[in-house]
Amino acid sequence: MLEHLKKIAKIFRNKYFSVTLFFIGWITFFDQTSIIYDYHLAQKERQLKAQKKYYEKQTQVVTEQLKELQTNPANLEKFAREKYFMKKSNEDVYVFVDKNNHLLDTLNTEIK
């Protein structure tokens, strides 16, 4: 067992090994473009790409809704009633919420 420790100590006394170990530690933790920093940047990039995809999809949905509202006056009334709770003077408005008291959006739900 003591001989194994002497062999390990001899390896650590080697200047090339020590410099290489120091260099790997430096680029992993302390360098401006460290491996950890690069990992966090890659993670942030994936997150931003997912957000971009989501917002592009939302933009497409809203653009389709706008086109439909501009071409069909009946849909304009339906949109005003459902989205902004507008009503005629002799009507009642019922608002549906889920278990967490979040408003159920009837315009974006899909019926299967």
DONU-198945 format. One line per field, with one value per atom (N, C-alpha, C, O): residue number from 1; residue in one letter; atom name; z, y, x. Coordinates in Angstrom, 2 decimals. Each point is the difference from the previous one (the first is absolute). Example, Ala and Ser with C-alpha at 12.3 -4.5 7.8 and 13.67 -1.06 7.14 Angstrom:
! residues 2
gukol (1; 1; 1; 1; 2; 2; 2; 2);
nulum (A; A; A; A; S; S; S; S);
lumke (N; CA; C; O; N; CA; C; O);
up (7.80; 0.00; 0.00; 0.66; -1.38; 0.06; 0.73; 0.17);
north (-5.69; 1.19; 1.20; -0.02; 1.07; 1.19; 1.09; 1.11);
east (13.19; -0.89; 0.90; 1.04; -1.39; 0.82; -0.77; 0.51);
***
This chain:
! residues 112
gukol (1; 1; 1; 1; 2; 2; 2; 2; 3; 3; 3; 3; 4; 4; 4; 4; 5; 5; 5; 5; 6; 6; 6; 6; 7; 7; 7; 7; 8; 8; 8; 8; 9; 9; 9; 9; 10; 10; 10; 10; 11; 11; 11; 11; 12; 12; 12; 12; 13; 13; 13; 13; 14; 14; 14; 14; 15; 15; 15; 15; 16; 16; 16; 16; 17; 17; 17; 17; 18; 18; 18; 18; 19; 19; 19; 19; 20; 20; 20; 20; 21; 21; 21; 21; 22; 22; 22; 22; 23; 23; 23; 23; 24; 24; 24; 24; 25; 25; 25; 25; 26; 26; 26; 26; 27; 27; 27; 27; 28; 28; 28; 28; 29; 29; 29; 29; 30; 30; 30; 30; 31; 31; 31; 31; 32; 32; 32; 32; 33; 33; 33; 33; 34; 34; 34; 34; 35; 35; 35; 35; 36; 36; 36; 36; 37; 37; 37; 37; 38; 38; 38; 38; 39; 39; 39; 39; 40; 40; 40; 40; 41; 41; 41; 41; 42; 42; 42; 42; 43; 43; 43; 43; 44; 44; 44; 44; 45; 45; 45; 45; 46; 46; 46; 46; 47; 47; 47; 47; 48; 48; 48; 48; 49; 49; 49; 49; 50; 50; 50; 50; 51; 51; 51; 51; 52; 52; 52; 52; 53; 53; 53; 53; 54; 54; 54; 54; 55; 55; 55; 55; 56; 56; 56; 56; 57; 57; 57; 57; 58; 58; 58; 58; 59; 59; 59; 59; 60; 60; 60; 60; 61; 61; 61; 61; 62; 62; 62; 62; 63; 63; 63; 63; 64; 64; 64; 64; 65; 65; 65; 65; 66; 66; 66; 66; 67; 67; 67; 67; 68; 68; 68; 68; 69; 69; 69; 69; 70; 70; 70; 70; 71; 71; 71; 71; 72; 72; 72; 72; 73; 73; 73; 73; 74; 74; 74; 74; 75; 75; 75; 75; 76; 76; 76; 76; 77; 77; 77; 77; 78; 78; 78; 78; 79; 79; 79; 79; 80; 80; 80; 80; 81; 81; 81; 81; 82; 82; 82; 82; 83; 83; 83; 83; 84; 84; 84; 84; 85; 85; 85; 85; 86; 86; 86; 86; 87; 87; 87; 87; 88; 88; 88; 88; 89; 89; 89; 89; 90; 90; 90; 90; 91; 91; 91; 91; 92; 92; 92; 92; 93; 93; 93; 93; 94; 94; 94; 94; 95; 95; 95; 95; 96; 96; 96; 96; 97; 97; 97; 97; 98; 98; 98; 98; 99; 99; 99; 99; 100; 100; 100; 100; 101; 101; 101; 101; 102; 102; 102; 102; 103; 103; 103; 103; 104; 104; 104; 104; 105; 105; 105; 105; 106; 106; 106; 106; 107; 107; 107; 107; 108; 108; 108; 108; 109; 109; 109; 109; 110; 110; 110; 110; 111; 111; 111; 111; 112; 112; 112; 112);
nulum (M; M; M; M; L; L; L; L; E; E; E; E; H; H; H; H; L; L; L; L; K; K; K; K; K; K; K; K; I; I; I; I; A; A; A; A; K; K; K; K; I; I; I; I; F; F; F; F; R; R; R; R; N; N; N; N; K; K; K; K; Y; Y; Y; Y; F; F; F; F; S; S; S; S; V; V; V; V; T; T; T; T; L; L; L; L; F; F; F; F; F; F; F; F; I; I; I; I; G; G; G; G; W; W; W; W; I; I; I; I; T; T; T; T; F; F; F; F; F; F; F; F; D; D; D; D; Q; Q; Q; Q; T; T; T; T; S; S; S; S; I; I; I; I; I; I; I; I; Y; Y; Y; Y; D; D; D; D; Y; Y; Y; Y; H; H; H; H; L; L; L; L; A; A; A; A; Q; Q; Q; Q; K; K; K; K; E; E; E; E; R; R; R; R; Q; Q; Q; Q; L; L; L; L; K; K; K; K; A; A; A; A; Q; Q; Q; Q; K; K; K; K; K; K; K; K; Y; Y; Y; Y; Y; Y; Y; Y; E; E; E; E; K; K; K; K; Q; Q; Q; Q; T; T; T; T; Q; Q; Q; Q; V; V; V; V; V; V; V; V; T; T; T; T; E; E; E; E; Q; Q; Q; Q; L; L; L; L; K; K; K; K; E; E; E; E; L; L; L; L; Q; Q; Q; Q; T; T; T; T; N; N; N; N; P; P; P; P; A; A; A; A; N; N; N; N; L; L; L; L; E; E; E; E; K; K; K; K; F; F; F; F; A; A; A; A; R; R; R; R; E; E; E; E; K; K; K; K; Y; Y; Y; Y; F; F; F; F; M; M; M; M; K; K; K; K; K; K; K; K; S; S; S; S; N; N; N; N; E; E; E; E; D; D; D; D; V; V; V; V; Y; Y; Y; Y; V; V; V; V; F; F; F; F; V; V; V; V; D; D; D; D; K; K; K; K; N; N; N; N; N; N; N; N; H; H; H; H; L; L; L; L; L; L; L; L; D; D; D; D; T; T; T; T; L; L; L; L; N; N; N; N; T; T; T; T; E; E; E; E; I; I; I; I; K; K; K; K);
lumke (N; CA; C; O; N; CA; C; O; N; CA; C; O; N; CA; C; O; N; CA; C; O; N; CA; C; O; N; CA; C; O; N; CA; C; O; N; CA; C; O; N; CA; C; O; N; CA; C; O; N; CA; C; O; N; CA; C; O; N; CA; C; O; N; CA; C; O; N; CA; C; O; N; CA; C; O; N; CA; C; O; N; CA; C; O; N; CA; C; O; N; CA; C; O; N; CA; C; O; N; CA; C; O; N; CA; C; O; N; CA; C; O; N; CA; C; O; N; CA; C; O; N; CA; C; O; N; CA; C; O; N; CA; C; O; N; CA; C; O; N; CA; C; O; N; CA; C; O; N; CA; C; O; N; CA; C; O; N; CA; C; O; N; CA; C; O; N; CA; C; O; N; CA; C; O; N; CA; C; O; N; CA; C; O; N; CA; C; O; N; CA; C; O; N; CA; C; O; N; CA; C; O; N; CA; C; O; N; CA; C; O; N; CA; C; O; N; CA; C; O; N; CA; C; O; N; CA; C; O; N; CA; C; O; N; CA; C; O; N; CA; C; O; N; CA; C; O; N; CA; C; O; N; CA; C; O; N; CA; C; O; N; CA; C; O; N; CA; C; O; N; CA; C; O; N; CA; C; O; N; CA; C; O; N; CA; C; O; N; CA; C; O; N; CA; C; O; N; CA; C; O; N; CA; C; O; N; CA; C; O; N; CA; C; O; N; CA; C; O; N; CA; C; O; N; CA; C; O; N; CA; C; O; N; CA; C; O; N; CA; C; O; N; CA; C; O; N; CA; C; O; N; CA; C; O; N; CA; C; O; N; CA; C; O; N; CA; C; O; N; CA; C; O; N; CA; C; O; N; CA; C; O; N; CA; C; O; N; CA; C; O; N; CA; C; O; N; CA; C; O; N; CA; C; O; N; CA; C; O; N; CA; C; O; N; CA; C; O; N; CA; C; O; N; CA; C; O; N; CA; C; O; N; CA; C; O; N; CA; C; O; N; CA; C; O; N; CA; C; O; N; CA; C; O; N; CA; C; O; N; CA; C; O; N; CA; C; O; N; CA; C; O; N; CA; C; O; N; CA; C; O; N; CA; C; O; N; CA; C; O; N; CA; C; O; N; CA; C; O; N; CA; C; O);
up (0.00; 0.00; 0.00; -0.68; 1.43; 0.07; -1.34; -0.37; -0.33; -1.31; -1.01; -0.87; 0.99; -0.90; 0.25; -0.94; 2.19; 0.32; -0.52; -0.45; 0.51; -0.53; -1.50; -0.54; -0.17; -1.45; -0.35; -0.94; 1.70; -0.25; 0.29; -0.76; 1.84; 0.33; -1.08; -0.32; -0.23; -1.06; -1.24; -0.66; 0.36; -1.16; 0.21; -0.92; 2.15; 0.27; 0.05; -0.19; 0.44; 0.00; -1.42; -0.20; -0.76; -1.39; -0.42; 0.10; -0.58; -0.31; -1.18; -0.02; -0.93; -1.15; 0.43; -0.44; 1.29; 0.51; 0.83; -0.14; 0.98; 0.86; -0.83; 0.27; -1.29; -0.85; -0.78; -0.15; -0.35; -0.73; 0.90; -0.40; 1.60; 0.96; 0.35; 0.09; 0.11; 0.27; -1.17; 0.19; -1.41; -1.19; -0.14; -0.31; 0.53; -0.09; 1.06; -0.28; 1.48; 1.06; -0.34; 0.27; -0.84; -0.36; -1.06; 0.15; -1.23; -1.07; 0.41; -0.58; 1.57; 0.45; 0.89; -0.12; 1.00; 1.01; -0.09; 0.26; -0.62; 0.19; -1.27; 0.07; -1.20; -1.24; -0.38; 0.39; -1.16; -0.42; -0.86; 0.07; -0.86; -0.82; 0.53; -0.73; 1.99; 0.64; -0.50; -0.63; 0.90; -0.42; 0.68; -0.61; 1.86; 0.75; -0.60; -0.16; -0.18; -0.62; -1.36; -0.33; -0.45; -1.30; 0.15; -0.81; 1.82; 0.25; 0.31; -0.51; 1.36; 0.35; -1.23; -0.17; -0.66; -1.22; -0.95; -0.61; 0.48; -0.86; 0.54; -0.76; 2.08; 0.63; -0.24; -0.31; 0.44; -0.23; -1.47; -0.31; -0.59; -1.43; -0.30; -0.75; 1.34; -0.20; 0.53; -0.63; 1.77; 0.59; -0.90; -0.22; -0.30; -0.86; -1.33; -0.54; 0.01; -1.23; 0.22; -0.86; 2.02; 0.32; 0.13; -0.46; 1.08; 0.12; -1.37; -0.28; -0.57; -1.35; -0.75; -0.67; 0.77; -0.67; 0.53; -0.78; 2.11; 0.61; -0.50; -0.38; 0.38; -0.40; -1.50; -0.41; -0.40; -1.42; -0.21; -0.83; 1.60; -0.08; 0.46; -0.64; 1.75; 0.50; -1.00; -0.19; -0.45; -1.02; -1.16; -0.51; 0.11; -1.08; 0.39; -0.80; 2.03; 0.48; 0.04; -0.44; 0.97; 0.12; -1.38; -0.23; -0.69; -1.36; -0.67; -0.70; 0.90; -0.56; 0.63; -0.70; 2.00; 0.67; -0.53; -0.23; 0.05; -0.52; -1.41; -0.32; -0.50; -1.37; 0.03; -0.76; 1.62; 0.13; 0.50; -0.46; 1.41; 0.53; -1.04; -0.05; -0.79; -1.00; -1.17; -0.69; 0.47; -1.15; 0.36; -0.88; 2.14; 0.37; 1.19; 1.12; -1.33; 1.10; 1.12; 1.16; -1.48; 1.04; 0.99; 1.20; -1.72; 0.88; 0.87; 1.12; -1.62; 0.79; 1.25; 1.10; -1.27; 1.16; 0.96; 1.21; -1.75; 0.83; 0.79; 1.18; -1.84; 0.65; 1.13; 1.10; -1.36; 1.02; 1.20; 1.14; -1.39; 1.09; 0.83; 1.23; -1.91; 0.72; 0.63; 1.11; -1.78; 0.50; 0.97; 0.99; -1.25; 0.81; 0.78; 0.59; -0.58; 0.77; -0.32; 0.89; -2.12; -0.40; -0.17; -0.36; 0.64; -0.04; -0.42; 0.04; -0.43; -0.28; 1.33; 1.01; -1.02; 1.26; 0.68; 1.22; -1.96; 0.60; 0.19; 0.12; -0.10; 0.11; 1.31; 0.63; -0.26; 1.13; -0.54; -0.99; 1.65; -0.41; 1.09; 1.18; -1.59; 0.93; -0.33; -1.15; 2.16; -0.18; 0.63; 1.16; -1.95; 0.47; 0.35; -0.77; 1.95; 0.45; 0.35; 0.29; -0.31; 0.36; 1.52; 0.73; -0.28; 1.43; 0.67; 1.19; -1.96; 0.56; -0.19; 0.13; -0.43; -0.24; -1.20; -0.01; -0.99; -1.24; -1.01; -0.12; -0.60; -0.99; -1.11; -0.52; 0.16; -1.11; -1.30; -0.20; -0.68; -1.25; -1.05; -0.48; 0.13; -0.93; -1.43; -0.83; 0.52; -1.39; -0.37; -1.17; 2.12; -0.31; 0.33; -0.11; 0.50; 0.31; -1.26; -0.86; 0.76; -1.16; 0.41; 1.04; -1.84; 0.26; -0.83; -1.22; 1.88; -0.71; -0.17; -0.57);
north (-1.19; 1.19; 1.26; 0.97; -1.00; 1.15; 0.24; 1.14; -2.22; 0.14; 0.64; 0.76; -1.05; 0.62; 1.51; 0.78; -0.40; 1.43; 0.69; 1.14; -1.81; 0.58; 0.19; 0.99; -1.96; 0.11; 1.17; 0.76; -0.61; 1.11; 1.33; 0.96; -0.88; 1.23; 0.34; 1.17; -2.18; 0.22; 0.59; 0.87; -1.35; 0.52; 1.47; 0.80; -0.43; 1.39; 0.92; 1.20; -1.74; 0.82; 0.31; 0.91; -1.64; 0.23; 1.37; 0.24; 0.63; 1.38; 0.04; 0.85; -1.72; 0.00; -0.42; 0.59; -1.59; -0.43; 1.12; 0.26; 0.38; 1.07; 1.18; 0.55; -0.17; 1.11; -0.36; 0.83; -2.04; -0.45; -0.02; 0.45; -0.95; -0.03; 1.42; 0.27; 0.64; 1.40; 0.62; 0.72; -0.99; 0.55; -0.49; 0.78; -2.05; -0.55; 0.62; 0.35; -0.21; 0.66; 1.45; 0.49; 0.19; 1.41; 0.16; 0.83; -1.60; 0.17; -0.53; 0.39; -1.26; -0.52; 1.01; 0.16; 0.51; 0.82; 1.49; 0.78; -0.34; 1.39; 0.83; 1.22; -1.82; 0.74; 0.73; -0.41; 1.48; 0.78; -0.85; 0.16; -1.04; -0.90; -1.43; -0.91; 0.75; -1.31; -0.97; 0.39; -1.64; -1.04; 0.18; -0.21; 0.59; 0.23; 1.17; -0.07; 1.15; 1.18; -0.37; 0.42; -1.21; -0.44; -0.86; 0.11; -0.95; -0.83; 0.87; -0.24; 1.26; 0.89; 0.79; 0.22; 0.18; 0.71; -0.90; 0.44; -1.68; -0.94; -0.26; -0.10; 0.00; -0.20; 1.21; -0.16; 1.35; 1.23; 0.09; 0.44; -0.86; 0.01; -0.92; 0.37; -1.57; -0.92; 0.60; -0.13; 0.79; 0.61; 1.13; 0.11; 0.71; 1.11; -0.50; 0.60; -1.68; -0.58; -0.53; 0.14; -0.76; -0.49; 1.16; -0.09; 1.18; 1.18; 0.59; 0.42; -0.38; 0.54; -0.82; 0.55; -1.88; -0.88; 0.24; 0.07; 0.07; 0.25; 1.32; 0.05; 1.01; 1.31; 0.06; 0.72; -1.45; -0.06; -0.68; 0.42; -1.48; -0.70; 0.92; 0.06; 0.66; 0.92; 1.12; 0.41; 0.08; 1.04; -0.50; 0.72; -1.95; -0.60; -0.12; 0.30; -0.75; -0.15; 1.36; 0.13; 0.88; 1.32; 0.62; 0.68; -0.92; 0.51; -0.62; 0.69; -1.98; -0.67; 0.56; 0.21; 0.02; 0.57; 1.40; 0.35; 0.45; 1.36; -0.04; 0.77; -1.66; -0.12; -0.39; 0.55; -1.48; -0.43; 1.14; 0.15; 0.64; 1.11; 1.08; 0.63; -0.40; 1.05; -0.40; 0.87; -2.15; -0.44; -0.36; 0.01; -0.32; -0.46; 0.81; -0.16; 1.01; 0.82; -0.82; 0.43; -1.59; -0.84; -0.48; -0.09; -0.22; -0.42; 1.15; -0.23; 1.45; 1.16; 0.11; 0.27; -0.46; 0.04; -1.15; 0.20; -1.39; -1.17; 0.24; -0.32; 0.88; 0.28; 1.01; -0.20; 1.28; 1.02; -0.57; 0.35; -1.22; -0.59; -0.96; 0.03; -0.88; -1.03; 0.54; -0.41; 1.30; 0.45; 1.17; 0.07; 0.83; 1.21; 0.08; 1.03; -2.12; -0.10; 1.11; 0.46; -0.03; 1.01; -0.70; -1.17; 1.93; -0.58; 1.04; 1.20; -1.69; 0.89; 0.35; -0.66; 1.66; 0.50; -1.02; 0.04; -0.92; -0.95; -1.39; -0.98; 0.86; -1.30; -0.11; 1.01; -2.24; -0.27; -0.68; -0.73; 0.98; -0.60; -0.97; 0.35; -1.56; -1.00; -0.25; -0.26; 0.33; -0.20; -1.34; -0.26; -0.59; -1.32; 0.02; 0.48; -1.02; -0.08; -1.45; -0.79; 0.46; -1.36; -0.10; 0.93; -2.04; -0.24; 1.01; 0.26; 0.31; 0.95; 1.44; 0.92; -0.70; 1.34; 0.71; 1.22; -2.00; 0.59; 0.00; -0.96; 2.05; 0.15; -1.02; -0.16; -0.54; -0.94; 0.78; 0.71; -0.85; 0.72; -0.84; -1.01; 1.40; -0.80; 0.15; -0.84; 1.90; 0.20; -0.91; -0.33; -0.07; -0.78; -1.49; -0.75; 0.32; -1.41; -0.75; 0.50; -1.72; -0.83; -1.10; -0.63; 0.41; -1.08; -1.19; 0.10; -1.26; -1.19; -0.97; -1.07);
east (0.82; -0.82; 0.87; -0.32; 1.38; 0.90; 0.69; 0.27; 0.00; 0.65; -0.96; 0.44; -1.71; -0.99; -0.07; -0.12; 0.19; -0.02; 1.25; -0.08; 1.23; 1.23; -0.08; 0.49; -1.11; -0.15; -0.93; 0.27; -1.34; -0.94; 0.68; -0.18; 0.95; 0.72; 1.02; 0.20; 0.44; 0.99; -0.67; 0.56; -1.76; -0.74; -0.33; 0.13; -0.57; -0.35; 1.21; -0.15; 1.33; 1.22; 0.47; 0.80; -1.27; 0.38; -0.55; -1.20; 2.07; -0.41; -0.97; -0.89; 1.02; -0.90; -1.42; -0.99; 0.92; -1.29; -0.65; -1.19; 1.98; -0.52; -0.50; -1.07; 1.84; -0.41; -1.26; -0.90; 0.83; -1.18; -1.23; -1.07; 1.22; -1.10; -0.45; -1.20; 2.16; -0.31; -0.76; -0.98; 1.44; -0.63; -1.45; -0.90; 0.68; -1.35; -0.90; -1.14; 1.65; -0.77; -0.30; -1.10; 2.07; -0.19; -1.08; -0.90; 0.97; -1.00; -1.37; -1.01; 0.98; -1.30; -0.72; -1.21; 1.91; -0.66; 0.26; -0.91; 2.12; 0.37; 0.08; -0.13; 0.32; 0.18; -1.28; -1.10; 1.23; -1.16; -0.93; -1.22; 1.76; -0.82; 0.15; 0.38; -0.67; 0.15; -1.05; -0.98; 1.19; -0.93; -1.35; -1.04; 1.06; -1.24; -0.77; -1.22; 1.93; -0.62; -0.59; -1.11; 1.85; -0.49; -1.25; -0.93; 0.90; -1.18; -1.22; -1.09; 1.28; -1.11; -0.47; -1.20; 2.13; -0.39; -0.79; -0.97; 1.39; -0.72; -1.40; -0.96; 0.85; -1.30; -0.90; -1.18; 1.72; -0.75; -0.43; -1.11; 1.99; -0.32; -1.18; -0.90; 0.90; -1.13; -1.29; -1.06; 1.14; -1.18; -0.52; -1.21; 2.10; -0.42; -0.56; -0.94; 1.49; -0.54; -1.40; -0.87; 0.64; -1.34; -0.98; -1.14; 1.57; -0.85; -0.30; -1.12; 2.13; -0.19; -1.03; -0.87; 0.97; -0.95; -1.41; -0.96; 0.83; -1.30; -0.60; -1.17; 1.98; -0.52; -0.30; -0.91; 1.66; -0.33; -1.36; -0.80; 0.56; -1.29; -1.13; -1.05; 1.27; -1.01; -0.27; -1.14; 2.18; -0.16; -0.85; -0.85; 1.09; -0.78; -1.48; -0.88; 0.62; -1.39; -0.68; -1.14; 1.80; -0.59; -0.22; -1.00; 1.92; -0.16; -1.21; -0.75; 0.54; -1.18; -1.28; -1.00; 1.03; -1.18; -0.29; -1.16; 2.20; -0.18; -0.58; -0.91; 1.43; -0.52; -1.48; -0.79; 0.43; -1.39; -0.89; -1.12; 1.63; -0.78; -0.21; -1.06; 2.05; -0.11; -0.90; -0.53; 0.34; -0.78; -1.44; -0.86; 0.58; -1.33; -0.53; 0.50; -1.50; -0.54; -0.65; 0.00; -0.53; -0.62; 1.07; -0.25; 1.41; 1.09; 0.50; 0.47; -0.57; 0.40; -0.87; 0.51; -1.80; -0.91; 0.30; 0.04; 0.17; 0.32; 1.30; 0.08; 0.90; 1.28; -0.17; 0.52; -1.26; -0.22; -0.75; 0.30; -1.25; -0.77; 0.86; -0.04; 0.81; 0.76; 1.28; 0.36; 0.30; 1.30; -0.13; 0.73; -1.63; -0.12; -1.31; -0.31; -0.47; -1.23; -1.01; -0.73; 0.70; -0.99; -1.34; -0.08; -0.98; -1.33; -1.01; 0.26; -1.41; -1.12; -0.67; 0.24; -1.07; -0.58; -0.91; -0.15; -0.46; -0.94; 0.61; -0.74; 2.05; 0.67; 0.79; 0.33; -0.04; 0.89; 1.25; -0.05; 1.19; 1.26; 0.44; 0.03; 0.30; 0.51; 1.47; 0.35; 0.51; 1.42; 0.37; -0.30; 0.96; 0.40; 1.48; 0.83; -0.52; 1.39; 0.32; -0.89; 2.17; 0.41; 0.20; -0.33; 0.88; 0.18; 0.93; -0.13; 1.05; 0.96; -0.44; 0.82; -2.08; -0.56; 0.64; 0.11; 0.31; 0.50; -1.14; -0.76; 0.67; -1.05; 0.19; 1.10; -2.17; 0.06; -0.15; -0.98; 1.97; 0.01; -0.73; 0.53; -1.73; -0.80; 0.45; -0.33; 1.09; 0.43; 1.16; 0.16; 0.65; 1.19; -0.14; 0.97; -2.15; -0.18; -0.38; -0.73; 1.24; -0.28; -0.97; 0.17; -1.18; -0.96; 0.42; 0.18; -0.01; 0.45; -1.13; 0.18);
***
